[in-house]
């Protein structure tokens, strides 16, 4: 039987026109290489090497065998390369559970980028309330959860993603809309659209206002960022929201986002997955893309 090792040895001997050089290329002794070629010649019943010339030449039978060995090695190298490509190919399904404020604003761009990076992978996204994101990850109906203000739980791995600066969301035409920055104190007495009291970000915004001695006038409250943005765009009041979540509406001119001058006020966001869960290659690739993706920043006319 002709093996890959045998083909490589004879090819190297023929190309180098030297048994010793061919043996060196194959990490064997010259005597072992000579013995192997002699065994081939005995098996085929013909001489393969023309030993009357220096450097070594090939007999007609040797040229036939050399062509065979060269073709076999080329096919083997092509197979190895194709197999490596197949192993590197990213495929599989990634199941994402995301809170609305991340999913609605950023998942379309992430999906497009992931499709370009892993065209054979499938990305499934579900938008849920925070408590249901945790439940989906723990129940293994989602591989990755995207959450804000992540909770440290023994059964979850938390992968910090980024800290989002907070900004003041204003309807176009508001007196503060042309500012490049706004201090907390300037919000005193403003009509304010708040989060529901059970939402974590509500407690953080209330703490910020309290620390700056600000009293706003609550006019509406909602449990999600999208509804708050719609209320702001409709002119019902102002709000404080994560800056990246305002990028789309600011670009459309539906509202104005002005950064707070207190850049320490941020919303932490993270990816979570069940502890000890083995992530497939597609999920790992999505996480790499996610962590490398910068937060969208509203383009403001005042900047």
C-alpha positions as MATLAB code, in Angstrom:
seq = 'XXXXXXXXXXXXXXXXXXXXXXXXXXXXXXXXXXXXXXXXXXXXXXXXXXXXXXXXXXXXXXXXXXXXXXXXXXXXXXXXXXXXXXXXXXXXXXXXXXXXXXXXXXXXXXXXXXXXXXXXXXXXXXXXXXXXXXXXXXXXXXXXXXXXXXXXXXXXXXXXXXXXXXXXXXXXXXXXXXXXXXXXXXXXXXXXXXXXXXXXXXXXXXXXXXXXXXXXXXXXXXXXXXXXXXXXXXXXXXXXXXXXXXXXXXXXXXXXXXXXXXXXXXXXXXXXXXXXXXXXXXXXXXXXXXXXXXXXXXXXXXX';
ca = [
       0.000    0.000    0.000;
       1.240    3.466   -0.908;
       1.070    5.699    2.169;
       1.296    9.488    2.424;
       4.619    9.138    4.252;
       6.007    6.933    1.484;
       4.821    9.332   -1.225;
       6.315   12.310    0.559;
       9.667   10.588    1.004;
       9.978    9.591   -2.647;
       8.786   12.997   -3.849;
      11.370   14.747   -1.680;
      14.170   12.385   -2.769;
      13.262   12.906   -6.441;
      13.013   16.701   -6.127;
      16.245   16.973   -4.122;
      17.945   14.338   -6.384;
      19.519   13.011   -3.222;
      18.550   10.224   -0.832;
      20.322   11.916    2.063;
      18.544   15.255    1.519;
      15.186   13.514    1.115;
      15.806   11.577    4.331;
      16.617   14.830    6.160;
      13.373   16.431    4.989;
      11.472   13.479    6.430;
      13.381   13.187    9.719;
      14.685    9.693    9.033;
      18.166    8.274    8.496;
      19.710    7.897    5.051;
      19.875    4.136    5.478;
      16.170    3.974    6.342;
      15.328    6.032    3.265;
      17.502    3.841    1.035;
      15.911    0.693    2.464;
      12.406    2.072    1.847;
      13.174    2.846   -1.807;
      14.752   -0.556   -2.271;
      11.610   -2.192   -0.884;
       9.508   -0.170   -3.350;
      11.677   -1.283   -6.257;
      11.418   -4.907   -5.104;
       7.642   -4.625   -4.829;
       7.217   -2.990   -8.248;
       9.851   -5.131   -9.889;
      11.556   -2.116  -11.492;
      14.245    0.404  -10.607;
      12.919    3.838   -9.692;
      16.206    5.696   -9.253;
      18.942    5.992  -11.848;
      21.956    5.499   -9.592;
      24.426    5.820  -12.478;
      24.130    9.595  -12.500;
      25.151   12.254  -10.018;
      23.019   13.807   -8.791;
      20.455   11.016   -8.800;
      18.042   10.794  -11.682;
      14.765    8.982  -12.234;
      14.150    6.021  -14.466;
      11.022    6.087  -16.679;
       9.235    4.021  -14.002;
      10.558    6.402  -11.353;
       9.077    9.384  -13.213;
       5.687    7.662  -13.313;
       5.846    6.973   -9.585;
       7.077   10.510   -8.871;
       4.074   11.955  -10.756;
       1.780    9.731   -8.688;
       3.405   10.790   -5.413;
       3.276   14.463   -6.359;
      -0.445   14.214   -7.218;
      -1.211   12.314   -4.009;
       0.599   14.906   -1.871;
      -1.106   17.795   -3.664;
      -4.527   16.241   -3.058;
      -3.616   15.539    0.563;
      -2.562   19.153    1.099;
      -5.778   20.395   -0.544;
      -7.802   18.083    1.694;
      -5.975   19.264    4.806;
      -6.535   22.911    3.873;
     -10.226   22.351    3.138;
     -10.650   20.449    6.406;
      -9.021   23.294    8.342;
     -11.393   25.758    6.662;
     -14.332   23.557    7.609;
     -13.185   23.397   11.218;
     -12.816   27.181   11.309;
     -16.206   27.753    9.718;
     -18.644   29.258   12.164;
     -22.020   27.595   12.125;
     -24.804   26.846   14.551;
     -27.584   28.791   16.230;
     -27.174   31.656   18.704;
     -30.200   32.384   20.884;
     -30.233   35.901   22.331;
     -32.593   37.270   24.971;
     -32.257   41.048   25.217;
     -33.890   43.837   27.119;
     -35.818   46.136   24.803;
     -33.521   49.158   25.095;
     -30.558   47.193   23.745;
     -32.353   44.862   21.376;
     -34.462   47.377   19.500;
     -31.706   49.943   19.032;
     -28.666   47.765   18.378;
     -29.598   44.243   17.341;
     -30.256   45.140   13.664;
     -26.673   46.380   13.271;
     -25.289   43.460   15.275;
     -27.265   40.987   13.157;
     -25.913   42.512    9.954;
     -22.331   42.429   11.213;
     -22.703   38.867   12.507;
     -24.190   37.672    9.212;
     -21.142   39.047    7.403;
     -18.780   37.363    9.849;
     -20.622   34.029   10.106;
     -22.957   33.622    7.124;
     -23.784   29.999    8.009;
     -24.740   30.768   11.605;
     -28.291   31.594   12.685;
     -29.014   34.424   15.139;
     -32.342   34.271   16.975;
     -33.286   37.276   19.096;
     -36.110   37.745   21.575;
     -36.872   41.041   23.333;
     -37.959   40.608   26.956;
     -38.321   42.360   30.293;
     -35.218   42.027   32.484;
     -36.677   39.349   34.769;
     -37.605   37.234   31.760;
     -34.114   37.631   30.270;
     -32.689   36.047   33.423;
     -35.358   33.319   33.323;
     -34.640   32.504   29.663;
     -30.913   32.169   30.274;
     -31.385   30.008   33.376;
     -33.959   27.812   31.603;
     -31.529   27.421   28.669;
     -34.009   28.797   26.153;
     -31.429   31.537   25.486;
     -27.666   31.126   25.188;
     -26.858   34.772   25.920;
     -28.768   37.470   27.778;
     -28.175   41.186   27.265;
     -29.040   43.064   30.411;
     -28.449   46.351   32.221;
     -27.463   46.626   35.888;
     -26.494   42.931   35.905;
     -27.082   40.929   39.069;
     -24.333   38.741   40.457;
     -25.789   35.251   40.769;
     -24.035   32.000   41.573;
     -25.630   30.277   38.582;
     -24.675   32.956   36.034;
     -21.524   34.255   34.396;
     -21.600   38.021   33.916;
     -19.455   39.465   31.110;
     -19.204   43.257   31.434;
     -19.932   44.879   28.089;
     -19.777   48.637   28.574;
     -20.877   51.569   30.714;
     -23.280   53.880   28.912;
     -23.179   57.592   29.725;
     -26.544   59.101   30.564;
     -28.002   62.012   28.620;
     -30.969   64.327   28.827;
     -33.627   63.516   26.237;
     -35.438   66.659   25.091;
     -38.123   67.470   22.531;
     -36.865   69.625   19.652;
     -37.305   73.280   20.464;
     -36.845   72.870   24.216;
     -34.818   75.744   25.753;
     -32.076   73.303   26.802;
     -31.909   71.537   23.424;
     -29.087   73.711   22.069;
     -26.777   73.085   24.998;
     -23.655   70.936   24.595;
     -23.929   69.749   28.188;
     -26.479   70.020   30.960;
     -25.868   69.983   34.700;
     -28.196   68.149   37.029;
     -29.222   71.389   38.735;
     -30.611   72.773   35.460;
     -33.299   70.097   35.470;
     -34.969   71.516   38.560;
     -38.674   72.209   37.970;
     -38.776   70.438   34.583;
     -41.684   68.235   33.502;
     -40.199   64.761   33.730;
     -41.043   61.408   32.176;
     -39.854   58.674   34.497;
     -39.473   54.933   34.648;
     -41.846   52.844   36.708;
     -40.716   52.521   40.307;
     -39.901   48.797   40.074;
     -37.394   49.347   37.238;
     -33.772   49.467   38.453;
     -32.826   52.491   36.347;
     -35.591   54.489   38.065;
     -33.788   54.150   41.390;
     -30.515   55.276   39.798;
     -32.089   58.333   38.149;
     -33.874   59.244   41.398;
     -30.575   58.989   43.260;
     -28.874   61.260   40.699;
     -31.605   63.886   41.012;
     -31.565   63.672   44.796;
     -27.780   63.989   44.973;
     -28.001   67.186   42.889;
     -30.829   68.616   44.968;
     -33.195   68.553   41.983;
     -36.981   68.384   42.134;
     -38.622   67.505   38.831;
     -42.331   67.398   38.032;
     -43.332   63.805   37.166;
     -45.922   63.800   34.381;
     -45.721   60.242   33.042;
     -43.953   56.988   33.804;
     -43.305   53.857   31.772;
     -41.538   50.535   32.189;
     -39.419   50.809   29.041;
     -37.149   53.266   27.239;
     -39.009   53.145   23.927;
     -42.231   54.485   25.452;
     -40.324   57.219   27.281;
     -38.637   58.309   24.056;
     -41.993   58.527   22.293;
     -43.398   60.655   25.104;
     -40.376   62.979   24.962;
     -40.595   63.262   21.171;
     -44.266   64.177   21.537;
     -43.351   67.100   23.795;
     -44.751   65.819   27.083;
     -41.551   66.426   29.032;
     -37.895   65.533   29.314;
     -36.123   62.461   30.665;
     -32.704   61.014   31.497;
     -31.812   57.996   29.382;
     -28.706   56.047   28.305;
     -27.027   58.001   25.528;
     -26.715   55.076   23.040;
     -30.455   54.420   23.214;
     -31.129   57.903   21.807;
     -28.981   57.616   18.683;
     -31.716   56.635   16.215;
     -34.291   59.244   17.262;
     -31.641   61.975   17.476;
     -30.478   61.156   13.941;
     -34.100   61.370   12.761;
     -34.531   64.764   14.469;
     -37.424   63.448   16.587;
     -35.708   64.371   19.827;
     -32.458   65.889   21.057;
     -29.922   64.181   23.301;
     -27.622   66.371   25.392;
     -24.982   64.737   27.621;
     -25.014   65.349   31.343;
     -21.883   67.052   32.593;
     -21.655   64.376   35.290;
     -20.036   61.652   33.164;
     -19.785   59.386   36.204;
     -23.510   58.702   35.901;
     -23.611   55.621   33.701;
     -25.736   52.566   33.009;
     -23.700   49.330   33.117;
     -24.706   46.702   30.565;
     -23.484   43.135   30.318;
     -23.888   39.795   28.609;
     -24.875   36.876   30.798;
     -24.914   33.134   30.289;
     -25.555   30.141   32.480;
     -22.533   29.076   34.484;
     -20.809   25.924   33.215;
     -22.733   26.137   29.942;
     -20.570   25.131   26.972;
     -21.014   27.810   24.312;
     -20.875   26.711   20.676;
     -18.478   28.409   18.263;
     -21.213   30.610   16.820;
     -22.132   31.918   20.277;
     -18.477   32.561   21.085;
     -18.113   34.453   17.801;
     -21.173   36.573   18.619;
     -19.760   37.426   22.036;
     -16.466   38.484   20.454;
     -18.346   40.718   18.016;
     -20.515   42.155   20.784;
     -17.581   43.089   23.008;
     -15.758   44.709   20.081;
     -18.750   46.810   18.977;
     -18.686   50.426   20.208;
     -21.828   52.010   21.574;
     -23.745   54.225   19.143;
     -23.480   57.903   20.032;
     -26.156   60.412   19.029;
     -25.022   62.929   16.414;
     -26.109   66.290   17.736;
     -26.384   69.534   15.869;
     -24.797   71.254   18.866;
     -21.646   69.143   18.723;
];
